[in-house]
Amino acid sequence: MLDTKFHELMEFPAAFPFKVVGDARGTLADDVVAVVQRHVPGDYIPTTRESSKGTYNSITIKVMVDSKEQIETLYIELAAIVGVKRVL
């Protein structure tokens, strides 16, 4: 796992926004939602923004998390999606 201090800085449960930046492709948002659904089932409507040159997309999704471990797991699994460059 990651060595974060979310448990010291936050009270759970909490709404937590994840921003995923990856190669521009039509299924990136679907892949992000699929990963989140595995850990925190729910109805999600992510927002998508395209970079100025159209090379990258950023997907923002707000998730109601219950623990620091859940945040860390989502960071790791979102970063493992093919084409993802950063998870913020």
C-alpha positions as CSV (number, residue, x, y, z in Angstrom):
1,M,0.0,0.0,0.0
2,L,0.9,3.6,-0.2
3,D,2.2,5.6,2.8
4,T,-0.4,8.3,3.0
5,K,-1.7,10.4,5.9
6,F,-5.3,10.6,4.7
7,H,-6.5,9.1,7.9
8,E,-4.9,12.0,9.8
9,L,-6.3,14.7,7.5
10,M,-9.8,13.5,6.8
11,E,-12.9,12.2,8.5
12,F,-14.6,9.2,6.9
13,P,-16.9,8.7,5.1
14,A,-15.9,11.5,2.8
15,A,-16.5,12.7,-0.8
16,F,-13.1,12.4,-2.5
17,P,-12.4,13.6,-6.1
18,F,-10.1,11.6,-8.3
19,K,-8.7,13.2,-11.5
20,V,-7.3,10.7,-14.0
21,V,-5.2,12.0,-16.9
22,G,-4.6,9.7,-19.8
23,D,-4.3,9.3,-23.5
24,A,-7.3,10.6,-25.4
25,R,-9.6,7.7,-26.2
26,G,-13.3,7.3,-26.1
27,T,-13.4,4.5,-23.4
28,L,-11.2,6.2,-20.8
29,A,-14.1,7.5,-18.7
30,D,-15.8,4.0,-18.9
31,D,-12.6,2.4,-17.7
32,V,-12.3,4.8,-14.8
33,V,-16.0,4.2,-13.8
34,A,-15.4,0.4,-14.0
35,V,-12.5,0.5,-11.6
36,V,-14.4,2.7,-9.1
37,Q,-17.5,0.5,-9.4
38,R,-15.5,-2.5,-8.3
39,H,-14.6,-0.9,-5.0
40,V,-17.5,1.6,-4.4
41,P,-20.6,0.6,-6.3
42,G,-22.8,3.5,-7.2
43,D,-24.1,5.8,-10.0
44,Y,-21.2,7.9,-11.3
45,I,-21.2,10.7,-13.9
46,P,-17.6,11.7,-14.4
47,T,-16.6,14.9,-16.2
48,T,-14.3,14.7,-19.1
49,R,-12.0,17.5,-20.4
50,E,-9.8,17.3,-23.5
51,S,-6.4,18.9,-23.6
52,S,-5.8,21.8,-25.9
53,K,-4.1,19.7,-28.5
54,G,-6.5,16.8,-28.1
55,T,-3.8,14.4,-27.0
56,Y,-5.0,13.8,-23.5
57,N,-8.3,13.6,-21.6
58,S,-8.8,14.3,-17.9
59,I,-11.6,12.4,-16.1
60,T,-12.8,13.7,-12.8
61,I,-14.9,11.5,-10.6
62,K,-16.2,12.1,-7.1
63,V,-16.3,9.0,-4.9
64,M,-17.7,8.5,-1.3
65,V,-14.8,6.8,0.4
66,D,-14.8,5.0,3.8
67,S,-11.1,4.7,4.6
68,K,-7.6,5.6,3.7
69,E,-7.0,2.1,2.4
70,Q,-9.9,2.6,-0.1
71,I,-8.4,5.8,-1.4
72,E,-5.0,4.1,-1.8
73,T,-6.4,1.1,-3.6
74,L,-8.3,3.4,-6.0
75,Y,-5.1,5.4,-6.7
76,I,-3.2,2.2,-7.5
77,E,-5.9,0.6,-9.7
78,L,-6.7,3.9,-11.6
79,A,-3.0,4.3,-12.3
80,A,-2.9,0.8,-13.8
81,I,-5.5,1.6,-16.5
82,V,-3.9,1.4,-19.9
83,G,-2.9,4.8,-21.2
84,V,-3.2,6.6,-17.8
85,K,-0.4,9.1,-17.2
86,R,-1.4,10.5,-13.8
87,V,-3.9,10.1,-11.0
88,L,-4.4,13.2,-8.9
